Amino acid sequence: MRRSSLIIAGLVAAGLLALVLMLRWNHEEGTPDPATAAPVSPVSDNALALPGLQTSEAPWAPQLSHLEERLMAIGLPALRREGTTLHMHQHLDLFIHGHPVPVPAEIGVNRVEGFIAPIHTHDGSGMIHIESSVVSRYTLGQFFDIWGLRLTSTCLGGYCNAGDELLRVYVNGAPVTSSPRDIGLEDSQEIVIAYGTAKELPTPIPSTFKAPS
């Protein structure tokens, strides 16, 4: 019995020594200890992967077949009726090589399955509606996720930065230098997204929108 105990104690000691040597080697060789390694960076806005996301060229229809899946992925509800706790509007203008591109009606509205997203459109005027059952901060990225259309810092649908053809974003006439996905949606905003050369930008840049009372 005593001999068995000595053998077990020896194996435990050997295991502890091996662990110490391994950790020391990791430190000396620059291999990070998993317990102290830097956390993995979150997925960037250039690597979004949502079901049904359109990466094609314009025009773009509302992508409805995977709408409920995308809502679940971005943490928004599929409402059975429009919310009344928060109600506000924004206007979106899209331009590709200087030409306006329609923002379609009924983005976020699935009539077949009977639900509506808190952010949606009713008609083809470019007006965005936020009709939510809770007061929350909503973003432009969420609206495009609901639409089912790729929007990143460098791409709109199938149009991505290349040479002097760039994606440019403006809010109330002012250029946006951060990710357009992070733009917080506020009442009476005028949002412009334009892809192309600087010479193809609309003149002047739309800068005002009066929300309906």
Phi and psi in degrees as GROMACS dihedral restraints (atoms count N, CA, C in turn):
[ dihedral_restraints ]
;  ai    aj    ak    al  type     phi  dphi    fc
    3     4     5     6     1   -64.3    20    10
    4     5     6     7     1   -38.4    20    10
    6     7     8     9     1   -63.9    20    10
    7     8     9    10     1   -40.6    20    10
    9    10    11    12     1   -62.6    20    10
   10    11    12    13     1   -40.5    20    10
   12    13    14    15     1   -64.4    20    10
   13    14    15    16     1   -39.0    20    10
   15    16    17    18     1   -65.4    20    10
   16    17    18    19     1   -39.0    20    10
   18    19    20    21     1   -64.0    20    10
   19    20    21    22     1   -44.7    20    10
   21    22    23    24     1   -63.2    20    10
   22    23    24    25     1   -43.0    20    10
   24    25    26    27     1   -61.7    20    10
   25    26    27    28     1   -38.9    20    10
   27    28    29    30     1   -65.5    20    10
   28    29    30    31     1   -39.8    20    10
   30    31    32    33     1   -65.7    20    10
   31    32    33    34     1   -41.0    20    10
   33    34    35    36     1   -62.5    20    10
   34    35    36    37     1   -44.2    20    10
   36    37    38    39     1   -62.6    20    10
   37    38    39    40     1   -41.1    20    10
   39    40    41    42     1   -63.9    20    10
   40    41    42    43     1   -39.2    20    10
   42    43    44    45     1   -64.5    20    10
   43    44    45    46     1   -41.8    20    10
   45    46    47    48     1   -65.1    20    10
   46    47    48    49     1   -40.2    20    10
   48    49    50    51     1   -63.2    20    10
   49    50    51    52     1   -41.4    20    10
   51    52    53    54     1   -63.0    20    10
   52    53    54    55     1   -39.3    20    10
   54    55    56    57     1   -65.0    20    10
   55    56    57    58     1   -43.2    20    10
   57    58    59    60     1   -61.6    20    10
   58    59    60    61     1   -44.8    20    10
   60    61    62    63     1   -63.3    20    10
   61    62    63    64     1   -38.2    20    10
   63    64    65    66     1   -65.2    20    10
   64    65    66    67     1   -44.7    20    10
   66    67    68    69     1   -64.1    20    10
   67    68    69    70     1   -38.9    20    10
   69    70    71    72     1   -64.7    20    10
   70    71    72    73     1   -41.6    20    10
   72    73    74    75     1   -62.7    20    10
   73    74    75    76     1   -42.6    20    10
   75    76    77    78     1   -58.6    20    10
   76    77    78    79     1   -41.8    20    10
   78    79    80    81     1   -67.0    20    10
   79    80    81    82     1   -44.3    20    10
   81    82    83    84     1   -69.7    20    10
   82    83    84    85     1   -34.4    20    10
   84    85    86    87     1   -87.5    20    10
   85    86    87    88     1    -5.4    20    10
   87    88    89    90     1    86.1    20    10
   88    89    90    91     1    10.7    20    10
   90    91    92    93     1   -81.3    20    10
   91    92    93    94     1   120.4    20    10
   93    94    95    96     1   -68.2    20    10
   94    95    96    97     1   139.8    20    10
   96    97    98    99     1   -68.4    20    10
   97    98    99   100     1   126.7    20    10
   99   100   101   102     1   -52.3    20    10
  100   101   102   103     1   -30.2    20    10
  102   103   104   105     1   -73.0    20    10
  103   104   105   106     1   -24.0    20    10
  105   106   107   108     1  -115.2    20    10
  106   107   108   109     1     3.0    20    10
  108   109   110   111     1   -65.2    20    10
  109   110   111   112     1   148.9    20    10
  111   112   113   114     1   -64.4    20    10
  112   113   114   115     1   142.9    20    10
  114   115   116   117     1   -64.5    20    10
  115   116   117   118     1   151.4    20    10
  117   118   119   120     1   -67.4    20    10
  118   119   120   121     1   134.0    20    10
  120   121   122   123     1   -65.2    20    10
  121   122   123   124     1   145.6    20    10
  123   124   125   126     1   -64.9    20    10
  124   125   126   127     1   158.7    20    10
  126   127   128   129     1   -59.6    20    10
  127   128   129   130     1   129.4    20    10
  129   130   131   132     1   -74.4    20    10
  130   131   132   133     1   168.1    20    10
  132   133   134   135     1   -73.2    20    10
  133   134   135   136     1    -5.0    20    10
  135   136   137   138     1   -93.6    20    10
  136   137   138   139     1     4.8    20    10
  138   139   140   141     1  -132.5    20    10
  139   140   141   142     1    33.8    20    10
  141   142   143   144     1   -69.8    20    10
  142   143   144   145     1   142.2    20    10
  144   145   146   147     1  -137.2    20    10
  145   146   147   148     1    98.1    20    10
  147   148   149   150     1  -123.2    20    10
  148   149   150   151     1   146.3    20    10
  150   151   152   153     1   -63.6    20    10
  151   152   153   154     1   133.4    20    10
  153   154   155   156     1    80.5    20    10
  154   155   156   157     1     7.9    20    10
  156   157   158   159     1   -67.4    20    10
  157   158   159   160     1   126.7    20    10
  159   160   161   162     1   -83.3    20    10
  160   161   162   163     1   125.8    20    10
  162   163   164   165     1  -122.4    20    10
  163   164   165   166     1    28.3    20    10
  165   166   167   168     1   -97.8    20    10
  166   167   168   169     1   178.3    20    10
  168   169   170   171     1   -82.7    20    10
  169   170   171   172     1   162.2    20    10
  171   172   173   174     1   -65.5    20    10
  172   173   174   175     1   156.1    20    10
  174   175   176   177     1   -82.8    20    10
  175   176   177   178     1   164.9    20    10
  177   178   179   180     1  -125.2    20    10
  178   179   180   181     1   128.1    20    10
  180   181   182   183     1   -89.4    20    10
  181   182   183   184     1   163.2    20    10
  183   184   185   186     1   -63.7    20    10
  184   185   186   187     1   128.5    20    10
  186   187   188   189     1   -91.9    20    10
  187   188   189   190     1   107.2    20    10
  189   190   191   192     1  -104.7    20    10
  190   191   192   193     1   -22.2    20    10
  192   193   194   195     1   -65.9    20    10
  193   194   195   196     1   -26.0    20    10
  195   196   197   198     1  -117.2    20    10
  196   197   198   199     1    20.0    20    10
  198   199   200   201     1   -60.4    20    10
  199   200   201   202     1   -47.6    20    10
  201   202   203   204     1   -64.1    20    10
  202   203   204   205     1   -35.6    20    10
  204   205   206   207     1   -64.3    20    10
  205   206   207   208     1   -41.2    20    10
  207   208   209   210     1   -68.4    20    10
  208   209   210   211     1   -39.9    20    10
  210   211   212   213     1   -58.6    20    10
  211   212   213   214     1   -43.3    20    10
  213   214   215   216     1   -63.6    20    10
  214   215   216   217     1   -40.7    20    10
  216   217   218   219     1   -65.5    20    10
  217   218   219   220     1   -33.4    20    10
  219   220   221   222     1   -99.3    20    10
  220   221   222   223     1     6.1    20    10
  222   223   224   225     1    77.5    20    10
  223   224   225   226     1    29.2    20    10
  225   226   227   228     1  -114.6    20    10
  226   227   228   229     1   150.9    20    10
  228   229   230   231     1   -84.0    20    10
  229   230   231   232     1   156.2    20    10
  231   232   233   234     1   -96.2    20    10
  232   233   234   235     1   101.8    20    10
  234   235   236   237     1   -81.2    20    10
  235   236   237   238     1   144.7    20    10
  237   238   239   240     1   -81.3    20    10
  238   239   240   241     1   -18.5    20    10
  240   241   242   243     1  -152.7    20    10
  241   242   243   244     1   161.9    20    10
  243   244   245   246     1   -62.0    20    10
  244   245   246   247     1   138.2    20    10
  246   247   248   249     1   -75.5    20    10
  247   248   249   250     1   156.9    20    10
  249   250   251   252     1  -122.7    20    10
  250   251   252   253     1    -2.8    20    10
  252   253   254   255     1   -72.9    20    10
  253   254   255   256     1   -40.9    20    10
  255   256   257   258     1  -126.6    20    10
  256   257   258   259     1   124.2    20    10
  258   259   260   261     1  -139.5    20    10
  259   260   261   262     1   112.0    20    10
  261   262   263   264     1  -152.6    20    10
  262   263   264   265     1   172.1    20    10
  264   265   266   267     1  -139.0    20    10
  265   266   267   268     1   149.1    20    10
  267   268   269   270     1  -134.1    20    10
  268   269   270   271     1   164.9    20    10
  270   271   272   273     1  -122.8    20    10
  271   272   273   274     1   134.5    20    10
  273   274   275   276     1  -118.4    20    10
  274   275   276   277     1   126.8    20    10
  276   277   278   279     1  -113.7    20    10
  277   278   279   280     1   131.3    20    10
  279   280   281   282     1  -115.9    20    10
  280   281   282   283     1   136.4    20    10
  282   283   284   285     1  -133.2    20    10
  283   284   285   286     1   132.1    20    10
  285   286   287   288     1  -120.8    20    10
  286   287   288   289     1   116.3    20    10
  288   289   290   291     1    52.3    20    10
  289   290   291   292     1    39.9    20    10
  291   292   293   294     1    86.3    20    10
  292   293   294   295     1    -6.0    20    10
  294   295   296   297     1  -104.1    20    10
  295   296   297   298     1   134.5    20    10
  297   298   299   300     1   -67.1    20    10
  298   299   300   301     1   142.3    20    10
  300   301   302   303     1  -118.3    20    10
  301   302   303   304     1   129.7    20    10
  303   304   305   306     1   -67.6    20    10
  304   305   306   307     1   143.3    20    10
  306   307   308   309     1   -95.7    20    10
  307   308   309   310     1   113.3    20    10
  309   310   311   312     1   -72.0    20    10
  310   311   312   313     1   161.1    20    10
  312   313   314   315     1   -72.5    20    10
  313   314   315   316     1   153.9    20    10
  315   316   317   318     1    61.5    20    10
  316   317   318   319     1    35.1    20    10
  318   319   320   321     1   -64.5    20    10
  319   320   321   322     1   130.1    20    10
  321   322   323   324     1    79.9    20    10
  322   323   324   325     1    11.3    20    10
  324   325   326   327     1  -118.9    20    10
  325   326   327   328     1   109.9    20    10
  327   328   329   330     1  -106.4    20    10
  328   329   330   331     1    94.5    20    10
  330   331   332   333     1   -71.4    20    10
  331   332   333   334     1   -31.4    20    10
  333   334   335   336     1   -63.9    20    10
  334   335   336   337     1   -45.3    20    10
  336   337   338   339     1   -94.5    20    10
  337   338   339   340     1    -4.2    20    10
  339   340   341   342     1    74.0    20    10
  340   341   342   343     1    44.3    20    10
  342   343   344   345     1  -144.9    20    10
  343   344   345   346     1   164.2    20    10
  345   346   347   348     1  -140.5    20    10
  346   347   348   349     1   143.2    20    10
  348   349   350   351     1   -80.6    20    10
  349   350   351   352     1   153.3    20    10
  351   352   353   354     1   -60.9    20    10
  352   353   354   355     1   -27.0    20    10
  354   355   356   357     1  -112.9    20    10
  355   356   357   358     1   126.3    20    10
  357   358   359   360     1  -161.3    20    10
  358   359   360   361     1   175.7    20    10
  360   361   362   363     1  -121.2    20    10
  361   362   363   364     1   154.7    20    10
  363   364   365   366     1  -106.4    20    10
  364   365   366   367     1   -38.6    20    10
  366   367   368   369     1  -129.7    20    10
  367   368   369   370     1  -171.7    20    10
  369   370   371   372     1   -97.0    20    10
  370   371   372   373     1    24.6    20    10
  372   373   374   375     1   -80.8    20    10
  373   374   375   376     1   -12.8    20    10
  375   376   377   378     1    92.4    20    10
  376   377   378   379     1     0.4    20    10
  378   379   380   381     1   -82.4    20    10
  379   380   381   382     1   127.5    20    10
  381   382   383   384     1   -93.8    20    10
  382   383   384   385     1   137.7    20    10
  384   385   386   387     1  -112.5    20    10
  385   386   387   388     1   130.2    20    10
  387   388   389   390     1  -109.4    20    10
  388   389   390   391     1   112.0    20    10
  390   391   392   393     1  -130.4    20    10
  391   392   393   394     1    92.1    20    10
  393   394   395   396     1  -115.2    20    10
  394   395   396   397     1   153.0    20    10
  396   397   398   399     1   -86.3    20    10
  397   398   399   400     1    -5.3    20    10
  399   400   401   402     1  -136.4    20    10
  400   401   402   403     1   155.4    20    10
  402   403   404   405     1   -85.1    20    10
  403   404   405   406     1   119.6    20    10
  405   406   407   408     1  -152.1    20    10
  406   407   408   409     1   166.3    20    10
  408   409   410   411     1   -90.0    20    10
  409   410   411   412     1   122.7    20    10
  411   412   413   414     1  -112.1    20    10
  412   413   414   415     1   152.8    20    10
  414   415   416   417     1  -124.7    20    10
  415   416   417   418     1   162.7    20    10
  417   418   419   420     1   -64.6    20    10
  418   419   420   421     1   -34.9    20    10
  420   421   422   423     1   -60.3    20    10
  421   422   423   424     1   -39.1    20    10
  423   424   425   426     1   -63.9    20    10
  424   425   426   427     1   -40.4    20    10
  426   427   428   429     1   -60.9    20    10
  427   428   429   430     1   -43.8    20    10
  429   430   431   432     1   -70.0    20    10
  430   431   432   433     1   -32.1    20    10
  432   433   434   435     1   -64.5    20    10
  433   434   435   436     1   -40.4    20    10
  435   436   437   438     1   -64.8    20    10
  436   437   438   439     1   -42.6    20    10
  438   439   440   441     1   -59.8    20    10
  439   440   441   442     1   -35.5    20    10
  441   442   443   444     1    84.9    20    10
  442   443   444   445     1    39.7    20    10
  444   445   446   447     1  -131.5    20    10
  445   446   447   448     1   128.5    20    10
  447   448   449   450     1   -64.3    20    10
  448   449   450   451     1   128.2    20    10
  450   451   452   453     1  -137.3    20    10
  451   452   453   454     1   121.2    20    10
  453   454   455   456     1  -133.6    20    10
  454   455   456   457     1  -172.6    20    10
  456   457   458   459     1   -67.3    20    10
  457   458   459   460     1   -20.3    20    10
  459   460   461   462     1  -126.9    20    10
  460   461   462   463     1    -4.6    20    10
  462   463   464   465     1  -136.6    20    10
  463   464   465   466     1   143.2    20    10
  465   466   467   468     1  -129.1    20    10
  466   467   468   469     1   113.0    20    10
  468   469   470   471     1    57.7    20    10
  469   470   471   472     1  -123.8    20    10
  471   472   473   474     1   -94.8    20    10
  472   473   474   475     1     9.6    20    10
  474   475   476   477     1  -104.5    20    10
  475   476   477   478     1   116.2    20    10
  477   478   479   480     1  -126.5    20    10
  478   479   480   481     1   154.3    20    10
  480   481   482   483     1   -52.6    20    10
  481   482   483   484     1   130.6    20    10
  483   484   485   486     1  -156.9    20    10
  484   485   486   487     1   115.0    20    10
  486   487   488   489     1    63.6    20    10
  487   488   489   490     1  -126.6    20    10
  489   490   491   492     1   -92.9    20    10
  490   491   492   493     1     5.1    20    10
  492   493   494   495     1   -93.1    20    10
  493   494   495   496     1   109.5    20    10
  495   496   497   498     1  -128.0    20    10
  496   497   498   499     1   158.2    20    10
  498   499   500   501     1   -90.1    20    10
  499   500   501   502     1   125.1    20    10
  501   502   503   504     1  -125.8    20    10
  502   503   504   505     1   140.9    20    10
  504   505   506   507     1  -130.2    20    10
  505   506   507   508     1   139.8    20    10
  507   508   509   510     1  -134.2    20    10
  508   509   510   511     1   142.9    20    10
  510   511   512   513     1  -124.7    20    10
  511   512   513   514     1   119.7    20    10
  513   514   515   516     1    53.6    20    10
  514   515   516   517     1    37.1    20    10
  516   517   518   519     1    87.9    20    10
  517   518   519   520     1   -10.1    20    10
  519   520   521   522     1   -98.1    20    10
  520   521   522   523     1   134.9    20    10
  522   523   524   525     1   -67.2    20    10
  523   524   525   526     1   145.0    20    10
  525   526   527   528     1  -103.1    20    10
  526   527   528   529     1   125.4    20    10
  528   529   530   531     1  -102.9    20    10
  529   530   531   532     1   -13.6    20    10
  531   532   533   534     1   -92.6    20    10
  532   533   534   535     1  -175.4    20    10
  534   535   536   537     1   -63.3    20    10
  535   536   537   538     1   128.6    20    10
  537   538   539   540     1   -63.4    20    10
  538   539   540   541     1   -22.1    20    10
  540   541   542   543     1   -65.2    20    10
  541   542   543   544     1   -26.4    20    10
  543   544   545   546     1   -88.0    20    10
  544   545   546   547     1    -1.3    20    10
  546   547   548   549     1   -63.2    20    10
  547   548   549   550     1   121.5    20    10
  549   550   551   552     1   -76.7    20    10
  550   551   552   553     1   132.9    20    10
  552   553   554   555     1   -82.1    20    10
  553   554   555   556     1   124.0    20    10
  555   556   557   558     1  -125.5    20    10
  556   557   558   559     1   160.4    20    10
  558   559   560   561     1   -64.8    20    10
  559   560   561   562     1   139.4    20    10
  561   562   563   564     1    67.9    20    10
  562   563   564   565     1    25.1    20    10
  564   565   566   567     1   -77.9    20    10
  565   566   567   568     1   144.1    20    10
  567   568   569   570     1  -110.4    20    10
  568   569   570   571     1   115.7    20    10
  570   571   572   573     1  -113.6    20    10
  571   572   573   574     1   130.3    20    10
  573   574   575   576     1  -122.1    20    10
  574   575   576   577     1   128.7    20    10
  576   577   578   579     1  -121.6    20    10
  577   578   579   580     1   120.6    20    10
  579   580   581   582     1  -128.6    20    10
  580   581   582   583     1   133.8    20    10
  582   583   584   585     1  -117.9    20    10
  583   584   585   586     1   133.3    20    10
  585   586   587   588     1   146.0    20    10
  586   587   588   589     1  -160.4    20    10
  588   589   590   591     1   -84.9    20    10
  589   590   591   592     1   167.9    20    10
  591   592   593   594     1   -61.6    20    10
  592   593   594   595     1   -33.8    20    10
  594   595   596   597     1   -69.9    20    10
  595   596   597   598     1   -19.7    20    10
  597   598   599   600     1   -90.2    20    10
  598   599   600   601     1     0.5    20    10
  600   601   602   603     1   -66.0    20    10
  601   602   603   604     1   145.2    20    10
  603   604   605   606     1   -64.8    20    10
  604   605   606   607     1   144.8    20    10
  606   607   608   609     1  -126.1    20    10
  607   608   609   610     1   118.0    20    10
  609   610   611   612     1   -78.6    20    10
  610   611   612   613     1   168.1    20    10
  612   613   614   615     1   -68.0    20    10
  613   614   615   616     1   123.7    20    10
  615   616   617   618     1   -53.2    20    10
  616   617   618   619     1   132.9    20    10
  618   619   620   621     1  -132.7    20    10
  619   620   621   622     1    -6.6    20    10
  621   622   623   624     1  -133.9    20    10
  622   623   624   625     1   151.4    20    10
  624   625   626   627     1  -151.8    20    10
  625   626   627   628     1   128.7    20    10
  627   628   629   630     1  -101.5    20    10
  628   629   630   631     1   111.5    20    10
  630   631   632   633     1   -69.4    20    10
  631   632   633   634     1   148.1    20    10
  633   634   635   636     1   -64.7    20    10
  634   635   636   637     1   146.8    20    10
